[in-house]
Amino acid sequence: MTQPLFGLVEAGGTKFVLGIATEKDEVIATARIPTTSPAATLGAMVAWFKEQSFLHGPLTAIGIASFGPLQLDPAAADWGHITSTPKAGWSGADLVGPLKAQFDCPVAIDTDVNGAALAEHRWGAAKGQRVAIYLTIGTGIGGGCVVDGKLLHGVSHPEMGHVRVARHPLDTNFAGTCSYHTDCLEGLASGPAIIARWGQSLSQLAADHPAQEIIAWYLAQAVCTLQAIFEPGRIIFGGGVMGTPAMLDRVRATAAELGNGYFVTKPAEIVVLPGLGDRAGLLGALALAQDLIA
């Protein structure tokens, strides 16, 4: 009997990370291609999977964990498409169609943060937790949630980066960078928002720079909001901003102050970095593909 072989796609705004994995969760081949135009990027993706299928055998299923927003309703005519995105040229791009046209296997798609949440629940820092949330703090801010092993969806996927937050007293004059809401969480605490204010990334600023306290304040508010709604066993923070030294501890401490002892779960216990590191996105695509044949 032929063993399952999975195609993996972590679709990002700057690059696509591709992979081939076995049923034993082993990634046996990877590639990176730049995110340019949809035609060029998706064409290169299909060509790579064709080459890998020739080398390793036919694909059993393909999982896509992608930047969005995405149309995730299987009944919709544009299922598997990016909807309205600030990424130039990518609004309306069909991520699933080129793969289904070339490979005789099912294809799953979800957001990159939902994929990362599922991977962390299956193999990483959220393993064994009934409710877990993954937040990425980078070029944008997004979040995914796993409840009882299943990803949370509503009419669409969660958009946790667009929750509203109270202004820090030292940060009242910055308009915010979100083109829709200006000073939502993403508009105030994402990487571009940090650079727009202070001209450098958070990790390049001094440890005692006011930015450290301000960004921790906003991320801590997100923690308290998620505790109030979900009481999760884990809140996992990924993304480049969280690579700033001591930021995790700052967020934990500030969230504890803002929560004031009300919540059952304590930030020091539940707020963590990804257990899978920068592999969470690609392994999220694997988890999505595996669930197609489960």
C-alpha positions in Angstrom: 0.0 0.0 0.0 1.3 3.4 -1.0 2.1 5.6 2.0 0.5 9.1 2.2 2.5 12.0 0.8 1.5 15.5 1.6 2.1 18.8 -0.3 2.6 21.8 2.0 2.2 25.5 1.2 2.9 28.3 3.6 1.8 31.3 1.6 3.2 34.6 2.8 3.3 38.2 1.6 7.0 38.1 0.9 7.6 34.4 0.2 5.9 31.0 -0.3 7.5 28.1 1.7 6.7 24.8 0.1 7.2 21.3 1.5 6.7 17.6 1.0 5.9 15.5 4.1 5.3 11.9 4.9 2.6 10.4 7.1 5.1 10.3 10.0 5.2 14.2 10.1 8.6 14.2 8.5 9.3 17.1 6.0 11.5 15.6 3.4 11.8 18.5 1.0 11.4 22.2 1.1 11.7 25.2 -1.2 11.2 29.0 -1.0 9.9 31.2 -3.8 9.4 34.9 -3.7 5.9 36.3 -3.6 5.7 38.4 -6.8 2.7 38.3 -9.1 0.0 35.6 -8.6 0.8 34.1 -12.1 4.5 33.8 -11.5 4.4 32.7 -7.9 1.6 30.1 -8.3 3.2 28.9 -11.5 6.5 28.3 -9.7 4.6 26.5 -6.9 2.9 24.1 -9.3 6.1 23.4 -11.1 7.9 22.6 -7.9 5.2 20.2 -6.8 5.3 18.5 -10.2 9.0 17.9 -9.8 8.6 16.6 -6.3 5.8 14.2 -7.4 8.1 12.8 -10.0 10.8 12.3 -7.4 8.7 11.0 -4.5 5.4 9.8 -5.9 1.9 11.2 -6.2 0.5 13.6 -3.6 -2.2 12.3 -1.3 -3.4 15.7 -0.2 -2.2 19.3 -0.2 -2.6 21.8 2.6 -2.3 25.6 2.2 -1.8 28.0 5.2 -2.0 31.4 3.7 -2.1 35.1 4.3 -5.5 36.6 3.8 -8.2 37.5 4.1 -9.5 34.3 2.5 -12.8 32.9 1.3 -13.1 29.7 3.4 -16.8 28.8 2.7 -16.6 25.6 0.6 -20.0 26.4 -0.9 -18.8 29.8 -2.2 -17.9 30.2 -5.9 -14.6 31.9 -4.8 -13.7 29.3 -2.2 -9.9 29.2 -1.9 -9.4 32.7 -3.2 -7.8 35.6 -1.4 -10.5 38.3 -1.0 -9.5 41.9 -0.4 -5.9 42.3 0.6 -3.5 45.2 0.6 -0.9 43.0 -1.1 -0.8 44.5 -4.6 -2.2 42.3 -7.3 -3.4 39.5 -5.0 -7.0 40.5 -4.3 -9.1 37.7 -5.9 -6.2 35.4 -6.5 -7.1 31.7 -6.7 -4.7 29.7 -4.5 -6.5 26.3 -4.7 -7.5 26.2 -8.4 -4.0 25.9 -9.9 -3.3 22.9 -7.6 -6.6 21.1 -8.2 -6.1 21.5 -11.9 -2.8 19.7 -11.9 -3.0 17.2 -9.0 -5.5 14.5 -8.5 -5.9 14.9 -4.7 -7.9 17.0 -2.3 -6.7 20.5 -1.2 -7.3 22.2 2.1 -6.8 25.9 2.8 -7.0 28.1 5.9 -5.2 31.2 7.2 -1.6 31.0 8.1 -2.4 31.8 11.8 -5.1 29.2 11.9 -2.6 26.7 10.5 0.0 27.7 13.0 -2.6 27.3 15.8 -3.5 23.8 14.7 0.2 22.8 14.4 1.0 24.1 17.8 -2.0 22.3 19.3 -1.0 19.0 17.6 2.8 19.1 18.1 3.9 22.2 19.9 3.3 24.5 22.8 -0.5 24.0 23.0 -0.4 20.2 22.9 -3.0 18.8 25.3 -4.9 22.2 25.7 -8.6 22.3 25.2 -8.5 25.9 24.0 -5.5 27.5 22.5 -4.8 30.7 20.5 -1.9 31.6 18.2 -1.2 35.3 17.6 1.5 36.5 15.2 2.9 40.0 15.7 4.9 41.0 12.6 4.2 42.8 9.4 0.5 42.4 10.4 -1.2 40.9 13.4 -3.5 37.9 13.1 -4.8 35.1 15.3 -6.2 31.6 15.1 -8.0 29.6 17.7 -8.3 25.9 18.3 -11.2 24.5 20.5 -11.3 20.8 21.2 -8.9 20.1 18.4 -10.9 22.0 15.8 -10.2 25.4 14.2 -12.7 28.2 15.1 -14.6 29.7 12.1 -17.6 31.9 12.0 -19.0 33.5 8.9 -15.3 33.9 8.0 -12.0 33.3 9.9 -11.1 35.3 13.0 -9.4 38.7 12.5 -7.9 39.2 16.0 -5.5 41.9 14.8 -8.4 44.3 14.3 -9.7 44.4 17.9 -9.8 47.9 19.4 -7.4 48.7 22.2 -7.2 51.6 24.7 -4.4 54.1 23.9 -1.3 54.1 26.0 -0.9 57.5 27.7 2.5 58.1 26.0 1.1 57.2 22.6 -1.8 59.5 21.9 -0.5 61.4 18.8 0.2 58.5 16.5 -2.7 57.9 14.0 -2.0 54.2 13.5 -1.2 52.3 10.3 -4.3 50.2 9.6 -5.9 51.4 6.4 -9.3 50.3 7.8 -9.3 51.1 11.5 -6.2 53.3 12.0 -5.6 52.5 15.7 -6.7 48.9 16.1 -4.2 46.4 17.5 -2.5 45.9 14.2 -2.4 49.6 13.5 -0.6 50.3 16.8 1.5 47.2 17.5 2.6 45.7 14.2 6.1 45.9 12.8 5.2 48.7 10.3 3.4 50.7 13.1 6.5 50.5 15.2 8.8 51.7 12.4 6.3 54.4 11.5 6.7 55.9 14.9 10.3 55.3 15.9 12.1 54.6 12.6 13.5 51.3 13.7 12.2 47.8 14.6 11.5 47.2 18.3 14.6 45.0 18.7 16.8 47.8 17.4 15.5 50.2 20.1 17.1 50.4 23.5 15.7 48.2 26.3 14.5 51.3 28.2 13.0 53.0 25.1 9.3 54.0 25.8 8.3 51.8 22.8 9.0 48.7 24.8 6.4 49.6 27.4 3.9 50.9 24.8 3.9 47.8 22.6 3.8 45.5 25.6 0.8 47.5 26.8 -1.1 46.8 23.6 -0.2 43.2 23.4 -1.2 42.7 27.1 -4.6 44.2 26.3 -5.0 41.5 23.6 -4.1 38.9 26.2 -6.8 40.1 28.6 -9.4 40.4 25.8 -8.7 36.7 24.8 -8.8 35.6 28.4 -12.2 37.3 28.8 -13.6 35.6 25.7 -12.0 32.2 25.7 -10.0 31.5 29.0 -7.5 29.6 26.9 -4.9 27.2 28.2 -2.3 28.8 25.9 -1.9 32.1 24.1 1.1 31.6 21.8 2.9 34.7 20.5 4.8 34.4 17.2 6.2 36.8 14.7 9.2 39.0 14.5 8.2 41.6 17.1 8.2 38.9 19.7 11.9 38.3 19.0 12.6 41.5 20.9 14.5 40.7 24.1 12.3 40.6 27.2 9.1 41.4 25.3 7.4 38.1 26.4 8.1 38.9 30.0 6.9 42.5 29.6 3.6 41.2 28.0 3.1 38.7 30.8 3.7 41.2 33.5 1.5 43.9 32.0 -1.3 41.5 31.3 -1.2 40.4 34.9 -1.5 44.0 36.0 -4.4 44.8 33.6 -6.2 41.6 34.6 -5.9 42.4 38.2 -6.3 38.7 39.3 -9.7 38.3 37.7 -9.1 35.5 35.3 -8.6 31.8 36.1 -5.6 31.5 33.9 -2.4 33.5 34.7 -0.4 35.2 32.0 2.9 33.8 33.4 1.6 30.3 32.8 -0.3 30.6 29.5 1.5 33.3 27.4 4.3 31.5 25.6 6.4 31.6 22.4 5.8 29.0 19.7 7.0 25.5 20.5 7.6 24.8 16.8 9.5 28.1 16.2 9.4 29.3 12.6 8.1 25.8 11.4 4.6 26.4 12.8 3.3 27.8 9.5 4.5 24.9 7.3 3.5 22.3 9.8 0.1 24.0 9.9 -0.2 23.2 6.2 0.7 19.6 7.1 -2.0 19.4 9.8 -4.6 20.8 7.3 -3.6 18.2 4.7 -3.7 15.4 7.2 -7.2 16.2 8.3 -8.4 15.7 4.7 -7.8 12.0 4.9 -8.3 11.5 8.7 
